[in-house]
Amino acid sequence: MVKHIVMFKLAEKTPENMERAVDSLKSLEGKIETLKSIEVGTDFLASERSYDIVLTAQFENREGLEIYGGHENHLPVVKIMRSLCASSVAVDYEV
């Protein structure tokens, strides 16, 4: 099993931008065959080191993650997130 975790910091943290980002990420559920599960959360602490949104996705294997990366349903979401975010960080690991 492979986990893919991405944290996003919005360029402008407005309710509208938060909603658009979260809705975009959640829209991936059920649209990519290799995506086994997806979880999207928002930060409530708002500390200086906090990111605003986190995505946790699971795949059967590395190949599934690779397919997801270039999938036609994933690419528009990447574009939206890049337009809304000042930064993001990611980690991919096997469990």
N, C-alpha and C positions, 0 to 999 in steps of 0.2 A: 504494500500500500504506500502511496506517495501523498504527502500533504504539501499544499501550495498555500502559503500565507503571504498576503500583501497588505501593508498598512498605507493609508493615504492621508495626506495633509492638504486640505483645501486651500486654494489661493485666497478665496473670500468665503469665510465660513458664515453663510447666511442660511436661513431655514430652507429657502428655495434650492440652493446649491446642494445642501445635505440631502434633501428629498430626491433631487435628480440623480445624484451619485448613487444613493442607496437603491433607488428603483432600477437604475441601469444595471447594477451588479446583480440584484435579485432576478432580473429578467433572464439571466443565463440558466437558471434552474430548468431542467428538462429539455434544454435546447441543444445540448452537446452530448453525444452518446458516451463519451469517455468520462464525463463529469459524474462521479458517483454520488457526491453530496456537496452542498454549498451552504455556508453560513456567513451572514453579513451582520456586523455589529457596529454600534457607534459609541464613541468614548463619552463617559459621563463625568470624568474627573477634571478634564481640561487643564491639566498641569502644563508647565512649560515644555516638558519633553513628550507630551501626549501627541499621538496622531488622532485624526478625527474619525476615521472609518477603518475597519479591518474586514478582510475577506479571507475565509478559510475554505479551501476546496480540497476534495479527496479524489484520487485516481487509483486505478488498480496497479499501475506501473508507470515508469518514466515515459514510455511510448504514449500512454494516454494523456499525460501532461503536455507532451510535444504536439499532439494532435489538437488539443485545446488551444494552445498558443497561437496557431495559425488558422483556427476554425472561423468560417465566415460569420458565425453568430457572435464570436468573441471580439473580432476586430472592431466593430462599431462601438462596443463598450469601451475598449481601450482608447479609442479616439475621444469619446465623451470624457472619460476620466482624465486623460491628459489635458483636455481643455479646462477642466475644473480644478486641477491640483497643482500645488506648488512643488510637491515632492511625494515620492513613494519609496518604500523599501520592501523587499521580498526575501523570503527564504523558502527553499524547497528541500524536503527531506523524506527519507524512507522510514517507515515504521513497521 
